[in-house]
């Protein structure tokens, strides 16, 4: 079975919770990039998922400007901040 690759936008409680399930099933999932403005949160996800530093971003825009680099995008920002990254990800044909 092919691994499902994901990007994470927002590494607070919600994003950490969702990707923690993925970390328990490494044969099925791989988190390949993270965008999170808070250093400690971004670093935690980087370490847990062994993400290269060049795939860790303080803002979602540079991440999404790379184009579609994964199968799905997890938008785990604050609710009020979902719209713009979700629409950008949809335009790139990400599954959300």
C-alpha positions in Angstrom: 0.0 0.0 0.0 1.2 3.5 -0.9 1.9 5.8 2.0 -0.4 8.8 2.2 1.7 12.0 2.4 0.4 15.0 4.3 1.3 18.6 5.0 0.3 20.2 8.2 -0.7 23.9 8.5 -1.1 24.7 12.2 0.8 22.7 14.8 -1.1 23.5 17.9 -3.3 21.1 19.8 -5.5 20.1 16.8 -2.7 19.6 14.4 -0.6 17.7 16.9 -3.6 15.5 17.8 -4.3 14.7 14.1 -0.8 13.9 13.2 -0.1 11.9 16.3 -2.5 9.3 14.9 -0.4 9.3 11.7 2.8 8.8 13.7 1.3 5.6 15.1 0.8 4.3 11.6 4.1 5.1 9.8 3.4 2.4 7.2 0.3 4.3 6.1 1.1 8.0 6.6 4.0 10.4 6.3 3.9 14.1 7.3 6.3 15.8 4.9 6.0 19.5 5.8 4.7 21.8 8.5 3.8 25.4 8.7 3.5 26.9 12.2 4.6 30.4 13.5 5.4 29.2 17.0 8.9 27.7 17.0 8.4 25.1 19.7 5.3 23.7 18.1 6.9 23.6 14.7 10.0 21.9 16.1 7.9 19.3 17.9 6.2 18.2 14.7 9.5 18.3 12.9 11.1 15.9 15.4 8.1 13.6 15.8 7.7 13.2 12.0 11.4 13.5 11.0 10.7 16.4 8.7 13.7 18.1 7.1 14.3 21.6 8.3 13.8 23.0 4.8 10.2 21.7 4.9 9.4 23.6 8.1 7.8 27.0 7.6 6.7 29.8 9.9 3.8 30.7 7.5 1.6 28.5 5.2 2.1 30.7 2.1 5.7 29.6 1.3 4.7 26.0 1.9 1.7 26.2 -0.5 3.8 28.1 -3.0 5.7 24.8 -3.5 2.7 23.4 -5.2 1.1 20.1 -4.4 3.8 18.1 -2.6 1.6 15.7 -0.8 -1.7 13.9 -1.0 -3.6 15.8 1.6 -3.4 19.0 3.6 -4.4 19.2 7.2 -5.6 22.7 8.0 -5.4 22.9 11.8 -5.2 26.6 12.3 -7.5 28.6 14.5 -11.0 28.4 13.1 -11.0 32.1 12.1 -7.9 31.4 10.1 -9.0 28.4 8.1 -10.4 30.0 5.0 -7.4 31.3 3.1 -5.1 28.3 3.5 -8.0 25.9 2.8 -8.9 27.7 -0.4 -5.3 27.8 -1.5 -4.9 24.1 -0.8 -8.2 23.3 -2.7 -6.8 25.3 -5.7 -3.8 23.1 -5.6 -6.1 20.0 -5.7 -5.2 18.9 -2.2 -7.6 16.6 -0.4 -8.5 18.3 2.9 
